[in-house]
Amino acid sequence: MTRALLVLGITLAAALPAKADITHKIQSSVQLQVDGAASQASRVPSSLAVSGSNITLDTAPVLGTLTAGSAVGYTPGAYSITTAGDAFSYSESYIEGDATPSNTAVSSGVVTSLPMLGNTTTTSGGVAGSLAGTIASDGAMTITAGGAGTTATGQVVLSIEVD
């Protein structure tokens, strides 16, 4: 009888199903990006500087009147030597600032006219061209390059987890 119980116990233990959890994940993604046009501009101001020694100011230099849409303008000064025969120095500098630019406008995602000022950084917009990306159900990836200023990134992640 003990032998029969032992055989029955081994048979039942062998017949019990094993417990295992299997998880299978497939994640896929395609990211397509077309850069937009951009411009960063800083106006340069008008400036005037005068320095010297042994000189006399006869007529002062003059900055023009600031008006919307135009730069300031400048009239140089007039000077004479104070003590004839002595050493003298003279320096007058003028930087013409930027005129007030017109506003920029965006039409259909494109800036048609970007400002050009004293300090300007301009980036051309991207051109989608033939930019495309697909991932098939079997994980096969197809990415087609676009024009300038485009980026395409594709990713397929397969994972199997057995507990």
C-alpha positions as CSV (number, residue, x, y, z in Angstrom):
1,M,0.0,0.0,0.0
2,T,2.8,2.5,0.8
3,R,4.3,1.7,-2.5
4,A,1.0,2.4,-4.3
5,L,0.7,5.7,-2.5
6,L,4.3,6.6,-3.4
7,V,3.7,5.9,-7.1
8,L,0.3,7.7,-7.0
9,G,2.0,10.8,-5.3
10,I,4.8,10.9,-7.9
11,T,2.3,10.5,-10.8
12,L,0.1,13.3,-9.5
13,A,3.1,15.6,-8.9
14,A,4.4,15.0,-12.4
15,A,0.9,15.7,-13.9
16,L,0.5,19.1,-12.3
17,P,1.0,21.9,-14.8
18,A,4.0,24.2,-14.3
19,K,3.1,27.8,-13.5
20,A,4.9,30.4,-15.7
21,D,3.9,33.9,-16.9
22,I,5.2,35.0,-20.3
23,T,4.9,38.6,-21.4
24,H,5.8,39.6,-24.9
25,K,6.0,43.4,-25.8
26,I,6.6,45.1,-29.1
27,Q,6.9,48.9,-29.1
28,S,7.6,50.9,-32.2
29,S,7.8,54.5,-33.0
30,V,8.8,56.9,-35.8
31,Q,9.5,60.6,-35.2
32,L,9.7,63.0,-38.1
33,Q,10.8,66.6,-37.6
34,V,11.1,69.6,-39.9
35,D,12.9,72.6,-38.4
36,G,11.3,76.0,-38.8
37,A,13.0,79.2,-39.9
38,A,14.3,81.4,-37.1
39,S,16.0,84.8,-36.7
40,Q,17.5,86.4,-33.7
41,A,18.4,90.1,-34.2
42,S,19.7,92.8,-31.9
43,R,19.7,96.4,-33.0
44,V,23.0,98.3,-32.7
45,P,22.6,101.8,-31.2
46,S,24.1,105.0,-32.6
47,S,27.0,106.3,-30.6
48,L,29.3,109.3,-30.8
49,A,32.6,109.7,-28.9
50,V,35.1,112.6,-29.0
51,S,38.4,113.0,-27.2
52,G,41.5,115.0,-27.5
53,S,44.1,117.4,-26.0
54,N,45.2,120.9,-26.9
55,I,42.1,121.3,-29.1
56,T,39.2,123.8,-28.8
57,L,35.7,122.9,-29.8
58,D,34.3,125.3,-32.4
59,T,31.2,123.5,-33.4
60,A,29.9,120.5,-31.5
61,P,29.2,117.2,-33.3
62,V,25.5,116.5,-33.5
63,L,23.5,113.3,-33.6
64,G,20.4,113.6,-35.9
65,T,16.8,113.3,-34.7
66,L,15.5,109.8,-34.2
67,T,12.5,109.1,-36.3
68,A,10.6,105.8,-36.7
69,G,12.0,103.7,-39.5
70,S,15.3,105.6,-40.0
71,A,18.7,105.8,-38.4
72,V,19.8,108.8,-36.4
73,G,22.4,110.5,-38.7
74,Y,25.4,112.5,-37.7
75,T,27.1,115.9,-38.3
76,P,30.8,116.0,-37.4
77,G,32.2,118.7,-35.1
78,A,34.7,121.4,-35.9
79,Y,37.8,121.9,-33.8
80,S,40.9,124.1,-33.7
81,I,44.3,123.8,-32.0
82,T,44.4,125.7,-28.7
83,T,48.1,126.4,-28.6
84,A,49.8,126.6,-31.9
85,G,53.1,124.6,-32.1
86,D,52.3,122.4,-29.2
87,A,51.4,118.7,-29.5
88,F,47.8,117.9,-29.9
89,S,45.6,114.8,-30.2
90,Y,42.1,114.4,-31.5
91,S,39.7,111.5,-32.0
92,E,36.1,111.5,-33.1
93,S,34.2,108.3,-33.8
94,Y,30.6,107.6,-34.8
95,I,28.7,104.4,-35.2
96,E,25.5,104.6,-37.2
97,G,22.9,102.5,-35.4
98,D,20.2,100.3,-37.1
99,A,17.1,101.9,-38.4
100,T,13.8,100.5,-36.9
101,P,13.0,97.4,-39.0
102,S,9.5,96.6,-40.2
103,N,7.7,93.8,-38.5
104,T,8.1,90.2,-39.7
105,A,5.1,88.1,-40.6
106,V,4.5,84.4,-40.8
107,S,2.5,83.1,-43.7
108,S,1.8,79.4,-44.1
109,G,4.6,78.6,-41.6
110,V,7.2,80.7,-43.4
111,V,8.7,84.0,-42.5
112,T,9.0,85.8,-45.9
113,S,11.4,88.5,-44.8
114,L,13.7,88.2,-41.8
115,P,15.2,91.3,-40.2
116,M,18.9,92.2,-40.8
117,L,20.3,94.3,-38.0
118,G,23.8,94.9,-36.6
119,N,23.9,91.6,-34.8
120,T,21.8,88.9,-36.6
121,T,21.7,85.1,-36.6
122,T,19.4,83.5,-39.1
123,T,18.5,79.9,-39.6
124,S,16.9,78.7,-42.7
125,G,13.7,76.6,-42.4
126,G,13.7,72.9,-43.1
127,V,12.3,71.4,-46.3
128,A,10.3,68.2,-45.7
129,G,11.0,66.9,-49.3
130,S,10.5,63.1,-49.2
131,L,10.8,62.8,-45.4
132,A,8.9,59.7,-44.3
133,G,9.1,56.8,-41.9
134,T,7.2,53.5,-41.5
135,I,7.5,50.4,-39.3
136,A,5.9,47.2,-40.6
137,S,4.1,44.7,-38.4
138,D,7.2,42.4,-38.6
139,G,9.4,45.3,-37.2
140,A,11.0,46.2,-40.5
141,M,11.7,49.9,-40.5
142,T,11.9,52.2,-43.5
143,I,13.1,55.8,-43.1
144,T,13.4,58.2,-46.0
145,A,15.7,61.2,-45.7
146,G,14.1,64.6,-46.2
147,G,15.6,67.9,-47.2
148,A,17.8,70.3,-45.2
149,G,16.7,70.9,-41.6
150,T,14.9,67.6,-41.2
151,T,15.3,64.7,-38.7
152,A,13.9,61.2,-38.8
153,T,14.2,58.7,-35.9
154,G,12.8,55.2,-35.8
155,Q,12.9,52.7,-33.0
156,V,11.6,49.1,-32.5
157,V,11.9,47.5,-29.0
158,L,11.1,43.8,-28.6
159,S,11.1,42.2,-25.1
160,I,10.1,38.8,-23.7
161,E,9.8,38.3,-20.0
162,V,9.4,34.9,-18.4
163,D,8.4,34.7,-14.7
